Amino acid sequence: MALATPRTWVVGEVVTAAIQNAEIRDQFNDILAAWTTYTPSWTAATTNPVLGNGTIVGRYKRLGKTVHLQIDLTMGTTTTYGSGAWSVSLPVAAAASSGSRIGTAQALGSSRFPGQVVISPAASATSPFFPSSSTVSNLSSAAATTPFAWASGNELRITVTYEAAT
């Protein structure tokens, strides 16, 4: 069950247990419920990567139009990395609000690189950005060799909060 629009009460209305349960208990149960899992799509601008025996797991919690999202991508021995900037699908399309939403990303390999994810207005995917090497601070799109040459066991982690379109 998703959070429902609160009831508009009418003068003289008899409040029943069923109404109270729907208006109070069920709303709290939704807020306290477990996150929803989904399988994100991992794509690239030129040639798509192939997950192979790697894993990608997404989970999110939606409260009204606010979406909290986590994605964990672990590279396997048969994973290929494609070419061009990477994107990962969102569970719910973003609102067409002004400005982009920024979240965090981590690239874990022989080193750990902090990065950002960007969700543009009305987007259905997010893109991670990292420094292109350990000697620069500007951010580049995550790709097969950014921020390092990805290999089996490396991880991409994404955390972001954004507004849903509907």
Order of alpha helices (4+ residues) and beta strands (2+ residues): alpha-alpha-beta-beta-beta-beta-beta-beta-beta-beta-beta-beta
